Amino acid sequence: MKYFTIFLIFFSLCMFGHVSGAGIRIVNELKNKKTLWMRCYSKNDVLGPTIIPNGGQFTDYFFHNLFGTTRFMCTLKQGPGFSHSQSFRAFKNFGLWDWRAREDGIYLRRIYKTKFDDGTDNLHKEQSWI
């Protein structure tokens, strides 16, 4: 019975990450029908490279580890010539990290749910294009 209880506790902690909606969303809000090149990676996974059409989005939900140390790095490039780019840490904690690529930079809104807040950080400019 002792081992079963330990298993249930461990299983519950693992499921917390899945239920919390850990993931990233990258939305192409560029003007003039520009495409967005995207590639993200963590220690164990690679997402992309993918071309996101104008007005389109890429979303990936994933299981982050029990200790909360899952990190995703992303690189975005503006099409059609892909001369403007930016690399950044796209995920480091719980929640859904909602990134928006716009002409003047890359914006972030983190979506999470707790008893003490409304579940959303305000959209703010996080990165400028290089």
Backbone atoms as SQL, in Angstrom:
CREATE TABLE atoms (id INTEGER PRIMARY KEY, chain TEXT, resi INTEGER, resn TEXT, atom TEXT, x REAL, y REAL, z REAL);
INSERT INTO atoms VALUES
  (1, 'A', 1, 'MET', 'N', 0.821, -1.192, 0.000),
  (2, 'A', 1, 'MET', 'CA', 0.000, 0.000, 0.000),
  (3, 'A', 1, 'MET', 'C', 0.870, 1.263, 0.000),
  (4, 'A', 2, 'LYS', 'N', 2.002, 1.196, 0.709),
  (5, 'A', 2, 'LYS', 'CA', 2.915, 2.335, 0.781),
  (6, 'A', 2, 'LYS', 'C', 3.426, 2.706, -0.621),
  (7, 'A', 3, 'TYR', 'N', 3.819, 1.708, -1.409),
  (8, 'A', 3, 'TYR', 'CA', 4.334, 1.961, -2.749),
  (9, 'A', 3, 'TYR', 'C', 3.245, 2.486, -3.672),
  (10, 'A', 4, 'PHE', 'N', 2.048, 1.997, -3.493),
  (11, 'A', 4, 'PHE', 'CA', 0.926, 2.473, -4.299),
  (12, 'A', 4, 'PHE', 'C', 0.653, 3.951, -4.007),
  (13, 'A', 5, 'THR', 'N', 0.724, 4.355, -2.751),
  (14, 'A', 5, 'THR', 'CA', 0.523, 5.757, -2.371),
  (15, 'A', 5, 'THR', 'C', 1.609, 6.641, -2.979),
  (16, 'A', 6, 'ILE', 'N', 2.843, 6.182, -2.925),
  (17, 'A', 6, 'ILE', 'CA', 3.950, 6.935, -3.524),
  (18, 'A', 6, 'ILE', 'C', 3.738, 7.060, -5.030),
  (19, 'A', 7, 'PHE', 'N', 3.329, 5.978, -5.657),
  (20, 'A', 7, 'PHE', 'CA', 3.042, 6.006, -7.092),
  (21, 'A', 7, 'PHE', 'C', 1.954, 7.020, -7.409),
  (22, 'A', 8, 'LEU', 'N', 0.878, 7.033, -6.640),
  (23, 'A', 8, 'LEU', 'CA', -0.217, 7.973, -6.899),
  (24, 'A', 8, 'LEU', 'C', 0.235, 9.424, -6.743),
  (25, 'A', 9, 'ILE', 'N', 1.042, 9.702, -5.747),
  (26, 'A', 9, 'ILE', 'CA', 1.549, 11.059, -5.555),
  (27, 'A', 9, 'ILE', 'C', 2.422, 11.469, -6.741),
  (28, 'A', 10, 'PHE', 'N', 3.336, 10.602, -7.131),
  (29, 'A', 10, 'PHE', 'CA', 4.211, 10.887, -8.257),
  (30, 'A', 10, 'PHE', 'C', 3.414, 11.063, -9.548),
  (31, 'A', 11, 'PHE', 'N', 2.457, 10.187, -9.795),
  (32, 'A', 11, 'PHE', 'CA', 1.618, 10.266, -10.978),
  (33, 'A', 11, 'PHE', 'C', 0.832, 11.576, -11.001),
  (34, 'A', 12, 'SER', 'N', 0.306, 11.992, -9.860),
  (35, 'A', 12, 'SER', 'CA', -0.452, 13.244, -9.772),
  (36, 'A', 12, 'SER', 'C', 0.427, 14.450, -10.105),
  (37, 'A', 13, 'LEU', 'N', 1.650, 14.450, -9.604),
  (38, 'A', 13, 'LEU', 'CA', 2.565, 15.542, -9.907),
  (39, 'A', 13, 'LEU', 'C', 2.912, 15.585, -11.395),
  (40, 'A', 14, 'CYS', 'N', 3.081, 14.434, -11.994),
  (41, 'A', 14, 'CYS', 'CA', 3.373, 14.381, -13.421),
  (42, 'A', 14, 'CYS', 'C', 2.188, 14.884, -14.242),
  (43, 'A', 15, 'MET', 'N', 1.003, 14.529, -13.854),
  (44, 'A', 15, 'MET', 'CA', -0.198, 14.945, -14.573),
  (45, 'A', 15, 'MET', 'C', -0.454, 16.434, -14.424),
  (46, 'A', 16, 'PHE', 'N', 0.010, 17.051, -13.337),
  (47, 'A', 16, 'PHE', 'CA', -0.186, 18.485, -13.131),
  (48, 'A', 16, 'PHE', 'C', 0.369, 19.279, -14.300),
  (49, 'A', 17, 'GLY', 'N', 1.547, 18.907, -14.778),
  (50, 'A', 17, 'GLY', 'CA', 2.158, 19.599, -15.904),
  (51, 'A', 17, 'GLY', 'C', 1.335, 19.462, -17.170),
  (52, 'A', 18, 'HIS', 'N', 0.758, 18.302, -17.388),
  (53, 'A', 18, 'HIS', 'CA', -0.052, 18.090, -18.576),
  (54, 'A', 18, 'HIS', 'C', -1.349, 18.886, -18.503),
  (55, 'A', 19, 'VAL', 'N', -1.995, 18.867, -17.370),
  (56, 'A', 19, 'VAL', 'CA', -3.270, 19.552, -17.198),
  (57, 'A', 19, 'VAL', 'C', -3.082, 21.065, -17.222),
  (58, 'A', 20, 'SER', 'N', -1.945, 21.551, -16.772),
  (59, 'A', 20, 'SER', 'CA', -1.724, 22.993, -16.711),
  (60, 'A', 20, 'SER', 'C', -1.603, 23.626, -18.090),
  (61, 'A', 21, 'GLY', 'N', -1.519, 22.827, -19.149),
  (62, 'A', 21, 'GLY', 'CA', -1.454, 23.369, -20.494),
  (63, 'A', 21, 'GLY', 'C', -0.105, 23.965, -20.829),
  (64, 'A', 22, 'ALA', 'N', 0.959, 23.290, -20.470),
  (65, 'A', 22, 'ALA', 'CA', 2.294, 23.785, -20.787),
  (66, 'A', 22, 'ALA', 'C', 2.489, 23.765, -22.287),
  (67, 'A', 23, 'GLY', 'N', 2.931, 24.887, -22.822),
  (68, 'A', 23, 'GLY', 'CA', 3.171, 24.909, -24.249),
  (69, 'A', 23, 'GLY', 'C', 3.503, 26.283, -24.769),
  (70, 'A', 24, 'ILE', 'N', 3.692, 26.343, -26.087),
  (71, 'A', 24, 'ILE', 'CA', 3.970, 27.594, -26.764),
  (72, 'A', 24, 'ILE', 'C', 3.023, 27.750, -27.949),
  (73, 'A', 25, 'ARG', 'N', 2.695, 28.995, -28.241),
  (74, 'A', 25, 'ARG', 'CA', 1.915, 29.351, -29.431),
  (75, 'A', 25, 'ARG', 'C', 2.663, 30.485, -30.106),
  (76, 'A', 26, 'ILE', 'N', 2.863, 30.366, -31.407),
  (77, 'A', 26, 'ILE', 'CA', 3.514, 31.418, -32.177),
  (78, 'A', 26, 'ILE', 'C', 2.552, 31.815, -33.286),
  (79, 'A', 27, 'VAL', 'N', 2.180, 33.099, -33.305),
  (80, 'A', 27, 'VAL', 'CA', 1.195, 33.614, -34.246),
  (81, 'A', 27, 'VAL', 'C', 1.874, 34.609, -35.185),
  (82, 'A', 28, 'ASN', 'N', 1.601, 34.479, -36.480),
  (83, 'A', 28, 'ASN', 'CA', 2.140, 35.387, -37.480),
  (84, 'A', 28, 'ASN', 'C', 1.162, 36.544, -37.681),
  (85, 'A', 29, 'GLU', 'N', 1.505, 37.720, -37.115),
  (86, 'A', 29, 'GLU', 'CA', 0.707, 38.929, -37.286),
  (87, 'A', 29, 'GLU', 'C', 1.459, 39.968, -38.112),
  (88, 'A', 30, 'LEU', 'N', 2.370, 39.501, -38.971),
  (89, 'A', 30, 'LEU', 'CA', 3.125, 40.405, -39.836),
  (90, 'A', 30, 'LEU', 'C', 2.211, 40.963, -40.923),
  (91, 'A', 31, 'LYS', 'N', 2.575, 42.130, -41.451),
  (92, 'A', 31, 'LYS', 'CA', 1.780, 42.781, -42.498),
  (93, 'A', 31, 'LYS', 'C', 2.254, 42.335, -43.881),
  (94, 'A', 32, 'ASN', 'N', 1.489, 42.724, -44.896),
  (95, 'A', 32, 'ASN', 'CA', 1.827, 42.513, -46.303),
  (96, 'A', 32, 'ASN', 'C', 2.031, 41.046, -46.658),
  (97, 'A', 33, 'LYS', 'N', 1.271, 40.183, -46.040),
  (98, 'A', 33, 'LYS', 'CA', 1.271, 38.747, -46.359),
  (99, 'A', 33, 'LYS', 'C', 2.641, 38.088, -46.177),
  (100, 'A', 34, 'LYS', 'N', 3.448, 38.591, -45.246),
  (101, 'A', 34, 'LYS', 'CA', 4.761, 37.998, -44.987),
  (102, 'A', 34, 'LYS', 'C', 4.608, 36.662, -44.262),
  (103, 'A', 35, 'THR', 'N', 5.471, 35.734, -44.609),
  (104, 'A', 35, 'THR', 'CA', 5.506, 34.454, -43.904),
  (105, 'A', 35, 'THR', 'C', 6.470, 34.556, -42.727),
  (106, 'A', 36, 'LEU', 'N', 6.379, 33.566, -41.839),
  (107, 'A', 36, 'LEU', 'CA', 7.227, 33.530, -40.647),
  (108, 'A', 36, 'LEU', 'C', 7.874, 32.154, -40.559),
  (109, 'A', 37, 'TRP', 'N', 9.198, 32.120, -40.542),
  (110, 'A', 37, 'TRP', 'CA', 9.966, 30.876, -40.372),
  (111, 'A', 37, 'TRP', 'C', 10.174, 30.665, -38.883),
  (112, 'A', 38, 'MET', 'N', 9.950, 29.447, -38.405),
  (113, 'A', 38, 'MET', 'CA', 10.065, 29.164, -36.984),
  (114, 'A', 38, 'MET', 'C', 10.767, 27.838, -36.751),
  (115, 'A', 39, 'ARG', 'N', 11.635, 27.832, -35.745),
  (116, 'A', 39, 'ARG', 'CA', 12.264, 26.594, -35.274),
  (117, 'A', 39, 'ARG', 'C', 12.481, 26.741, -33.782),
  (118, 'A', 40, 'CYS', 'N', 12.024, 25.739, -33.016),
  (119, 'A', 40, 'CYS', 'CA', 12.196, 25.743, -31.564),
  (120, 'A', 40, 'CYS', 'C', 12.813, 24.416, -31.132),
  (121, 'A', 41, 'TYR', 'N', 13.508, 24.442, -30.016),
  (122, 'A', 41, 'TYR', 'CA', 14.125, 23.216, -29.522),
  (123, 'A', 41, 'TYR', 'C', 14.263, 23.267, -28.010),
  (124, 'A', 42, 'SER', 'N', 14.289, 22.088, -27.426),
  (125, 'A', 42, 'SER', 'CA', 14.605, 21.917, -26.010),
  (126, 'A', 42, 'SER', 'C', 15.715, 20.876, -25.931),
  (127, 'A', 43, 'LYS', 'N', 16.011, 20.445, -24.744),
  (128, 'A', 43, 'LYS', 'CA', 17.039, 19.413, -24.570),
  (129, 'A', 43, 'LYS', 'C', 16.629, 18.116, -25.277),
  (130, 'A', 44, 'ASN', 'N', 15.311, 17.832, -25.302),
  (131, 'A', 44, 'ASN', 'CA', 14.837, 16.552, -25.822),
  (132, 'A', 44, 'ASN', 'C', 14.027, 16.636, -27.108),
  (133, 'A', 45, 'ASP', 'N', 13.596, 17.825, -27.514),
  (134, 'A', 45, 'ASP', 'CA', 12.686, 17.946, -28.656),
  (135, 'A', 45, 'ASP', 'C', 13.127, 19.053, -29.610),
  (136, 'A', 46, 'VAL', 'N', 12.731, 18.892, -30.881),
  (137, 'A', 46, 'VAL', 'CA', 12.912, 19.920, -31.894),
  (138, 'A', 46, 'VAL', 'C', 11.562, 20.123, -32.575),
  (139, 'A', 47, 'LEU', 'N', 11.119, 21.375, -32.650),
  (140, 'A', 47, 'LEU', 'CA', 9.871, 21.734, -33.320),
  (141, 'A', 47, 'LEU', 'C', 10.232, 22.547, -34.554),
  (142, 'A', 48, 'GLY', 'N', 9.884, 22.029, -35.719),
  (143, 'A', 48, 'GLY', 'CA', 10.180, 22.746, -36.946),
  (144, 'A', 48, 'GLY', 'C', 11.492, 22.250, -37.553),
  (145, 'A', 49, 'PRO', 'N', 11.998, 22.978, -38.535),
  (146, 'A', 49, 'PRO', 'CA', 11.540, 24.293, -38.951),
  (147, 'A', 49, 'PRO', 'C', 10.194, 24.230, -39.666),
  (148, 'A', 50, 'THR', 'N', 9.425, 25.297, -39.484),
  (149, 'A', 50, 'THR', 'CA', 8.083, 25.407, -40.035),
  (150, 'A', 50, 'THR', 'C', 7.893, 26.814, -40.590),
  (151, 'A', 51, 'ILE', 'N', 7.183, 26.920, -41.693),
  (152, 'A', 51, 'ILE', 'CA', 6.786, 28.213, -42.239),
  (153, 'A', 51, 'ILE', 'C', 5.339, 28.454, -41.814),
  (154, 'A', 52, 'ILE', 'N', 5.119, 29.559, -41.091),
  (155, 'A', 52, 'ILE', 'CA', 3.775, 29.914, -40.643),
  (156, 'A', 52, 'ILE', 'C', 3.246, 30.974, -41.593),
  (157, 'A', 53, 'PRO', 'N', 2.124, 30.707, -42.280),
  (158, 'A', 53, 'PRO', 'CA', 1.592, 31.687, -43.220),
  (159, 'A', 53, 'PRO', 'C', 1.048, 32.920, -42.491),
  (160, 'A', 54, 'ASN', 'N', 0.875, 33.984, -43.221),
  (161, 'A', 54, 'ASN', 'CA', 0.340, 35.213, -42.655),
  (162, 'A', 54, 'ASN', 'C', -1.035, 34.944, -42.037),
  (163, 'A', 55, 'GLY', 'N', -1.200, 35.333, -40.779),
  (164, 'A', 55, 'GLY', 'CA', -2.455, 35.092, -40.062),
  (165, 'A', 55, 'GLY', 'C', -2.533, 33.717, -39.432),
  (166, 'A', 56, 'GLY', 'N', -1.544, 32.867, -39.679),
  (167, 'A', 56, 'GLY', 'CA', -1.545, 31.505, -39.153),
  (168, 'A', 56, 'GLY', 'C', -0.853, 31.422, -37.802),
  (169, 'A', 57, 'GLN', 'N', -0.898, 30.233, -37.234),
  (170, 'A', 57, 'GLN', 'CA', -0.253, 30.025, -35.944),
  (171, 'A', 57, 'GLN', 'C', 0.280, 28.612, -35.829),
  (172, 'A', 58, 'PHE', 'N', 1.233, 28.440, -34.928),
  (173, 'A', 58, 'PHE', 'CA', 1.790, 27.138, -34.569),
  (174, 'A', 58, 'PHE', 'C', 1.629, 26.995, -33.065),
  (175, 'A', 59, 'THR', 'N', 1.021, 25.895, -32.634),
  (176, 'A', 59, 'THR', 'CA', 0.826, 25.648, -31.206),
  (177, 'A', 59, 'THR', 'C', 1.301, 24.245, -30.893),
  (178, 'A', 60, 'ASP', 'N', 2.027, 24.117, -29.800),
  (179, 'A', 60, 'ASP', 'CA', 2.468, 22.802, -29.350),
  (180, 'A', 60, 'ASP', 'C', 2.359, 22.740, -27.831),
  (181, 'A', 61, 'TYR', 'N', 1.593, 21.778, -27.349),
  (182, 'A', 61, 'TYR', 'CA', 1.504, 21.514, -25.917),
  (183, 'A', 61, 'TYR', 'C', 2.428, 20.348, -25.607),
  (184, 'A', 62, 'PHE', 'N', 3.068, 20.390, -24.475),
  (185, 'A', 62, 'PHE', 'CA', 4.017, 19.341, -24.153),
  (186, 'A', 62, 'PHE', 'C', 4.067, 19.123, -22.662),
  (187, 'A', 63, 'PHE', 'N', 4.683, 18.024, -22.287),
  (188, 'A', 63, 'PHE', 'CA', 4.876, 17.680, -20.882),
  (189, 'A', 63, 'PHE', 'C', 6.211, 18.238, -20.445),
  (190, 'A', 64, 'HIS', 'N', 6.191, 19.085, -19.427),
  (191, 'A', 64, 'HIS', 'CA', 7.462, 19.562, -18.893),
  (192, 'A', 64, 'HIS', 'C', 7.825, 18.709, -17.687),
  (193, 'A', 65, 'ASN', 'N', 9.089, 18.691, -17.357),
  (194, 'A', 65, 'ASN', 'CA', 9.530, 17.766, -16.326),
  (195, 'A', 65, 'ASN', 'C', 9.036, 18.170, -14.935),
  (196, 'A', 66, 'LEU', 'N', 9.129, 17.256, -14.019),
  (197, 'A', 66, 'LEU', 'CA', 8.619, 17.404, -12.659),
  (198, 'A', 66, 'LEU', 'C', 9.257, 18.571, -11.926),
  (199, 'A', 67, 'PHE', 'N', 10.489, 18.900, -12.243),
  (200, 'A', 67, 'PHE', 'CA', 11.213, 19.936, -11.527),
  (201, 'A', 67, 'PHE', 'C', 11.041, 21.322, -12.148),
  (202, 'A', 68, 'GLY', 'N', 10.276, 21.421, -13.225),
  (203, 'A', 68, 'GLY', 'CA', 10.018, 22.711, -13.854),
  (204, 'A', 68, 'GLY', 'C', 11.203, 23.315, -14.563),
  (205, 'A', 69, 'THR', 'N', 12.106, 22.475, -15.058),
  (206, 'A', 69, 'THR', 'CA', 13.305, 22.992, -15.715),
  (207, 'A', 69, 'THR', 'C', 13.254, 22.862, -17.239),
  (208, 'A', 70, 'THR', 'N', 12.092, 22.533, -17.798),
  (209, 'A', 70, 'THR', 'CA', 11.953, 22.447, -19.245),
  (210, 'A', 70, 'THR', 'C', 12.124, 23.838, -19.846),
  (211, 'A', 71, 'ARG', 'N', 12.960, 23.953, -20.867),
  (212, 'A', 71, 'ARG', 'CA', 13.213, 25.222, -21.545),
  (213, 'A', 71, 'ARG', 'C', 13.097, 24.995, -23.050),
  (214, 'A', 72, 'PHE', 'N', 12.436, 25.902, -23.737),
  (215, 'A', 72, 'PHE', 'CA', 12.386, 25.895, -25.192),
  (216, 'A', 72, 'PHE', 'C', 12.989, 27.182, -25.699),
  (217, 'A', 73, 'MET', 'N', 13.910, 27.080, -26.628),
  (218, 'A', 73, 'MET', 'CA', 14.500, 28.215, -27.324),
  (219, 'A', 73, 'MET', 'C', 13.891, 28.241, -28.721),
  (220, 'A', 74, 'CYS', 'N', 13.609, 29.447, -29.232),
  (221, 'A', 74, 'CYS', 'CA', 13.035, 29.574, -30.569),
  (222, 'A', 74, 'CYS', 'C', 13.791, 30.608, -31.383),
  (223, 'A', 75, 'THR', 'N', 13.779, 30.403, -32.688),
  (224, 'A', 75, 'THR', 'CA', 14.270, 31.385, -33.645),
  (225, 'A', 75, 'THR', 'C', 13.145, 31.665, -34.622),
  (226, 'A', 76, 'LEU', 'N', 12.857, 32.954, -34.832),
  (227, 'A', 76, 'LEU', 'CA', 11.851, 33.387, -35.805),
  (228, 'A', 76, 'LEU', 'C', 12.542, 34.244, -36.853),
  (229, 'A', 77, 'LYS', 'N', 12.084, 34.104, -38.112),
  (230, 'A', 77, 'LYS', 'CA', 12.615, 34.914, -39.211),
  (231, 'A', 77, 'LYS', 'C', 11.454, 35.397, -40.066),
  (232, 'A', 78, 'GLN', 'N', 11.508, 36.700, -40.448),
  (233, 'A', 78, 'GLN', 'CA', 10.478, 37.280, -41.310),
  (234, 'A', 78, 'GLN', 'C', 10.744, 36.948, -42.769),
  (235, 'A', 79, 'GLY', 'N', 9.697, 36.483, -43.468),
  (236, 'A', 79, 'GLY', 'CA', 9.818, 36.246, -44.897),
  (237, 'A', 79, 'GLY', 'C', 9.424, 37.486, -45.670),
  (238, 'A', 80, 'PRO', 'N', 9.602, 37.518, -46.969),
  (239, 'A', 80, 'PRO', 'CA', 10.028, 36.407, -47.806),
  (240, 'A', 80, 'PRO', 'C', 11.547, 36.215, -47.847),
  (241, 'A', 81, 'GLY', 'N', 12.348, 37.261, -47.570),
  (242, 'A', 81, 'GLY', 'CA', 13.800, 37.112, -47.647),
  (243, 'A', 81, 'GLY', 'C', 14.433, 36.583, -46.381),
  (244, 'A', 82, 'PHE', 'N', 13.674, 36.547, -45.282),
  (245, 'A', 82, 'PHE', 'CA', 14.138, 36.069, -43.971),
  (246, 'A', 82, 'PHE', 'C', 15.390, 36.813, -43.501),
  (247, 'A', 83, 'SER', 'N', 15.456, 38.128, -43.792),
  (248, 'A', 83, 'SER', 'CA', 16.615, 38.919, -43.385),
  (249, 'A', 83, 'SER', 'C', 16.509, 39.410, -41.948),
  (250, 'A', 84, 'HIS', 'N', 15.298, 39.522, -41.408),
  (251, 'A', 84, 'HIS', 'CA', 15.114, 39.918, -40.010),
  (252, 'A', 84, 'HIS', 'C', 14.844, 38.670, -39.188),
  (253, 'A', 85, 'SER', 'N', 15.587, 38.515, -38.090),
  (254, 'A', 85, 'SER', 'CA', 15.406, 37.316, -37.267),
  (255, 'A', 85, 'SER', 'C', 15.578, 37.671, -35.803),
  (256, 'A', 86, 'GLN', 'N', 15.211, 36.726, -34.949),
  (257, 'A', 86, 'GLN', 'CA', 15.402, 36.873, -33.507),
  (258, 'A', 86, 'GLN', 'C', 15.368, 35.491, -32.875),
  (259, 'A', 87, 'SER', 'N', 16.278, 35.247, -31.941),
  (260, 'A', 87, 'SER', 'CA', 16.303, 34.022, -31.148),
  (261, 'A', 87, 'SER', 'C', 16.033, 34.399, -29.703),
  (262, 'A', 88, 'PHE', 'N', 15.260, 33.562, -29.008),
  (263, 'A', 88, 'PHE', 'CA', 14.863, 33.888, -27.641),
  (264, 'A', 88, 'PHE', 'C', 14.406, 32.640, -26.903),
  (265, 'A', 89, 'ARG', 'N', 14.337, 32.739, -25.583),
  (266, 'A', 89, 'ARG', 'CA', 13.811, 31.654, -24.761),
  (267, 'A', 89, 'ARG', 'C', 12.295, 31.775, -24.792),
  (268, 'A', 90, 'ALA', 'N', 11.627, 30.788, -25.378),
  (269, 'A', 90, 'ALA', 'CA', 10.190, 30.863, -25.602),
  (270, 'A', 90, 'ALA', 'C', 9.366, 30.230, -24.488),
  (271, 'A', 91, 'PHE', 'N', 9.989, 29.382, -23.666),
  (272, 'A', 91, 'PHE', 'CA', 9.254, 28.721, -22.587),
  (273, 'A', 91, 'PHE', 'C', 10.223, 28.369, -21.481),
  (274, 'A', 92, 'LYS', 'N', 9.827, 28.656, -20.232),
  (275, 'A', 92, 'LYS', 'CA', 10.683, 28.283, -19.113),
  (276, 'A', 92, 'LYS', 'C', 9.900, 27.856, -17.885),
  (277, 'A', 93, 'ASN', 'N', 8.589, 27.910, -17.921),
  (278, 'A', 93, 'ASN', 'CA', 7.781, 27.610, -16.749),
  (279, 'A', 93, 'ASN', 'C', 6.443, 27.034, -17.158),
  (280, 'A', 94, 'PHE', 'N', 5.527, 26.990, -16.225),
  (281, 'A', 94, 'PHE', 'CA', 4.184, 26.495, -16.487),
  (282, 'A', 94, 'PHE', 'C', 3.396, 27.487, -17.337),
  (283, 'A', 95, 'GLY', 'N', 2.330, 27.006, -17.943),
  (284, 'A', 95, 'GLY', 'CA', 1.424, 27.873, -18.690),
  (285, 'A', 95, 'GLY', 'C', 1.641, 27.784, -20.180),
  (286, 'A', 96, 'LEU', 'N', 0.827, 28.561, -20.902),
  (287, 'A', 96, 'LEU', 'CA', 0.944, 28.673, -22.353),
  (288, 'A', 96, 'LEU', 'C', 1.613, 30.004, -22.652),
  (289, 'A', 97, 'TRP', 'N', 2.724, 29.975, -23.358),
  (290, 'A', 97, 'TRP', 'CA', 3.468, 31.178, -23.723),
  (291, 'A', 97, 'TRP', 'C', 3.051, 31.564, -25.141),
  (292, 'A', 98, 'ASP', 'N', 2.284, 32.631, -25.254),
  (293, 'A', 98, 'ASP', 'CA', 1.650, 33.068, -26.494),
  (294, 'A', 98, 'ASP', 'C', 2.486, 34.189, -27.123),
  (295, 'A', 99, 'TRP', 'N', 3.219, 33.855, -28.205),
  (296, 'A', 99, 'TRP', 'CA', 4.109, 34.797, -28.888),
  (297, 'A', 99, 'TRP', 'C', 3.439, 35.311, -30.144),
  (298, 'A', 100, 'ARG', 'N', 3.574, 36.620, -30.416),
  (299, 'A', 100, 'ARG', 'CA', 2.987, 37.268, -31.587),
  (300, 'A', 100, 'ARG', 'C', 4.087, 37.994, -32.365),
  (301, 'A', 101, 'ALA', 'N', 4.323, 37.574, -33.606),
  (302, 'A', 101, 'ALA', 'CA', 5.317, 38.227, -34.458),
  (303, 'A', 101, 'ALA', 'C', 4.641, 39.375, -35.185),
  (304, 'A', 102, 'ARG', 'N', 5.145, 40.600, -34.948),
  (305, 'A', 102, 'ARG', 'CA', 4.624, 41.802, -35.591),
  (306, 'A', 102, 'ARG', 'C', 5.771, 42.549, -36.246),
  (307, 'A', 103, 'GLU', 'N', 5.437, 43.560, -37.031),
  (308, 'A', 103, 'GLU', 'CA', 6.450, 44.312, -37.769),
  (309, 'A', 103, 'GLU', 'C', 7.510, 44.930, -36.866),
  (310, 'A', 104, 'ASP', 'N', 7.116, 45.431, -35.715),
  (311, 'A', 104, 'ASP', 'CA', 8.062, 46.144, -34.851),
  (312, 'A', 104, 'ASP', 'C', 8.710, 45.260, -33.799),
  (313, 'A', 105, 'GLY', 'N', 8.345, 43.968, -33.736),
  (314, 'A', 105, 'GLY', 'CA', 8.966, 43.090, -32.757),
  (315, 'A', 105, 'GLY', 'C', 8.115, 41.867, -32.446),
  (316, 'A', 106, 'ILE', 'N', 8.512, 41.180, -31.404),
  (317, 'A', 106, 'ILE', 'CA', 7.839, 39.949, -30.988),
  (318, 'A', 106, 'ILE', 'C', 7.227, 40.196, -29.615),
  (319, 'A', 107, 'TYR', 'N', 5.940, 39.924, -29.510),
  (320, 'A', 107, 'TYR', 'CA', 5.175, 40.210, -28.303),
  (321, 'A', 107, 'TYR', 'C', 4.859, 38.915, -27.565),
  (322, 'A', 108, 'LEU', 'N', 4.688, 39.030, -26.252),
  (323, 'A', 108, 'LEU', 'CA', 4.417, 37.864, -25.409),
  (324, 'A', 108, 'LEU', 'C', 3.209, 38.122, -24.524),
  (325, 'A', 109, 'ARG', 'N', 2.398, 37.099, -24.391),
  (326, 'A', 109, 'ARG', 'CA', 1.320, 37.054, -23.407),
  (327, 'A', 109, 'ARG', 'C', 1.359, 35.664, -22.818),
  (328, 'A', 110, 'ARG', 'N', 1.536, 35.571, -21.514),
  (329, 'A', 110, 'ARG', 'CA', 1.583, 34.266, -20.853),
  (330, 'A', 110, 'ARG', 'C', 0.210, 33.976, -20.270),
  (331, 'A', 111, 'ILE', 'N', -0.307, 32.799, -20.568),
  (332, 'A', 111, 'ILE', 'CA', -1.631, 32.400, -20.104),
  (333, 'A', 111, 'ILE', 'C', -1.467, 31.290, -19.084),
  (334, 'A', 112, 'TYR', 'N', -2.005, 31.493, -17.902),
  (335, 'A', 112, 'TYR', 'CA', -1.936, 30.517, -16.830),
  (336, 'A', 112, 'TYR', 'C', -3.162, 30.696, -15.953),
  (337, 'A', 113, 'LYS', 'N', -3.474, 29.715, -15.175),
  (338, 'A', 113, 'LYS', 'CA', -4.660, 29.762, -14.316),
  (339, 'A', 113, 'LYS', 'C', -4.278, 29.431, -12.883),
  (340, 'A', 114, 'THR', 'N', -4.606, 30.317, -11.973),
  (341, 'A', 114, 'THR', 'CA', -4.502, 30.042, -10.550),
  (342, 'A', 114, 'THR', 'C', -5.717, 30.655, -9.872),
  (343, 'A', 115, 'LYS', 'N', -5.886, 30.419, -8.611),
  (344, 'A', 115, 'LYS', 'CA', -7.002, 30.973, -7.869),
  (345, 'A', 115, 'LYS', 'C', -6.858, 32.470, -7.648),
  (346, 'A', 116, 'PHE', 'N', -5.654, 33.017, -7.819),
  (347, 'A', 116, 'PHE', 'CA', -5.383, 34.385, -7.417),
  (348, 'A', 116, 'PHE', 'C', -5.304, 35.379, -8.566),
  (349, 'A', 117, 'ASP', 'N', -5.517, 34.950, -9.799),
  (350, 'A', 117, 'ASP', 'CA', -5.415, 35.893, -10.906),
  (351, 'A', 117, 'ASP', 'C', -6.420, 35.550, -11.983),
  (352, 'A', 118, 'ASP', 'N', -6.478, 36.390, -13.000),
  (353, 'A', 118, 'ASP', 'CA', -7.426, 36.179, -14.091),
  (354, 'A', 118, 'ASP', 'C', -6.898, 35.229, -15.151),
  (355, 'A', 119, 'GLY', 'N', -5.662, 34.779, -15.007),
  (356, 'A', 119, 'GLY', 'CA', -5.120, 33.767, -15.904),
  (357, 'A', 119, 'GLY', 'C', -4.326, 34.284, -17.076),
  (358, 'A', 120, 'THR', 'N', -4.082, 35.609, -17.166),
  (359, 'A', 120, 'THR', 'CA', -3.385, 36.133, -18.325),
  (360, 'A', 120, 'THR', 'C', -2.468, 37.287, -17.941),
  (361, 'A', 121, 'ASP', 'N', -1.237, 37.255, -18.437),
  (362, 'A', 121, 'ASP', 'CA', -0.382, 38.439, -18.397),
  (363, 'A', 121, 'ASP', 'C', -0.760, 39.290, -19.600),
  (364, 'A', 122, 'ASN', 'N', -0.627, 40.588, -19.494),
  (365, 'A', 122, 'ASN', 'CA', -0.929, 41.468, -20.615),
  (366, 'A', 122, 'ASN', 'C', 0.081, 41.278, -21.735),
  (367, 'A', 123, 'LEU', 'N', -0.385, 41.449, -22.957),
  (368, 'A', 123, 'LEU', 'CA', 0.482, 41.372, -24.127),
  (369, 'A', 123, 'LEU', 'C', 1.474, 42.534, -24.079),
  (370, 'A', 124, 'HIS', 'N', 2.765, 42.225, -24.207),
  (371, 'A', 124, 'HIS', 'CA', 3.788, 43.254, -24.182),
  (372, 'A', 124, 'HIS', 'C', 4.928, 42.882, -25.125),
  (373, 'A', 125, 'LYS', 'N', 5.609, 43.905, -25.613),
  (374, 'A', 125, 'LYS', 'CA', 6.733, 43.684, -26.522),
  (375, 'A', 125, 'LYS', 'C', 7.904, 43.127, -25.743),
  (376, 'A', 126, 'GLU', 'N', 8.382, 41.977, -26.177),
  (377, 'A', 126, 'GLU', 'CA', 9.451, 41.267, -25.486),
  (378, 'A', 126, 'GLU', 'C', 10.782, 41.338, -26.237),
  (379, 'A', 127, 'GLN', 'N', 10.725, 41.320, -27.580),
  (380, 'A', 127, 'GLN', 'CA', 11.926, 41.290, -28.415),
  (381, 'A', 127, 'GLN', 'C', 11.770, 42.228, -29.586),
  (382, 'A', 128, 'SER', 'N', 12.877, 42.766, -30.061),
  (383, 'A', 128, 'SER', 'CA', 12.906, 43.518, -31.318),
  (384, 'A', 128, 'SER', 'C', 13.601, 42.662, -32.371),
  (385, 'A', 129, 'TRP', 'N', 13.294, 42.896, -33.623),
  (386, 'A', 129, 'TRP', 'CA', 13.932, 42.157, -34.701),
  (387, 'A', 129, 'TRP', 'C', 15.380, 42.620, -34.871),
  (388, 'A', 130, 'ILE', 'N', 16.239, 41.694, -35.238),
  (389, 'A', 130, 'ILE', 'CA', 17.648, 42.012, -35.526),
  (390, 'A', 130, 'ILE', 'C', 17.769, 42.218, -37.021);
